[in-house]
């Protein structure tokens, strides 16, 4: 029997549920930290790809498998910046790939594709195990400071604006306040290099002087220091 011309209703519903879950995850991430909003928005945008494949069932199933596997890897790699919010979407998309017995990705594709996705993400997560060059380092997003605020600390809009202007004088590129699992944090973007020696330390010192700040951590795309 030939392949159906459209994705079955039940399988389509699972896929749409995964895409909706990714949208909710992106909204939560952007609400917590506009500084990292681009990562959440781009991830949700990629997750919506199966919507274009209602008329191609096999491509739909395979795309759900690829994106679901990629989201799991991305959730682990980006756990420090909140990408674990996408785990429910990953599970739903993986379910969508296999829920219809008559329209599954195929054994060889089901084995080979996740391995390829995980290998690609391994290049990102563990660059020290693979050959690298200056170009790959240049493509990494700039670092930032993440500062913990005391539980009773709340900035008014005017106070936050004043703090932003002050920190920009020390090289900050962006300043956002967000709520995370452990409480409120202020995140301060910075250039990859400062024009003057000691500029990063001066910015960190200025952040530590803000009202309510109890801890300042230097963070890159991969990790934050202790």
HUURZI-V56927 format. One line per field, one symbol per residue. phi: phi as a letter, one per 30 degrees, with the letter a starting at -180 (. if undefined). Layout:
phi=???
This chain:
phi=.ddddbddedddddddddddddddddddddddaddcedddddddddddeeddbdcbeddddddddddddddddddddcedcjddedeedddddddddbdcedbcdjeddddddedddddddddddbdddbebbddddddddddacccdcdecdbcddddddddddddddcjdcabbcbccedkdbccbdaddbcdcdiddddddddddddeidcabbdbcdcabdd
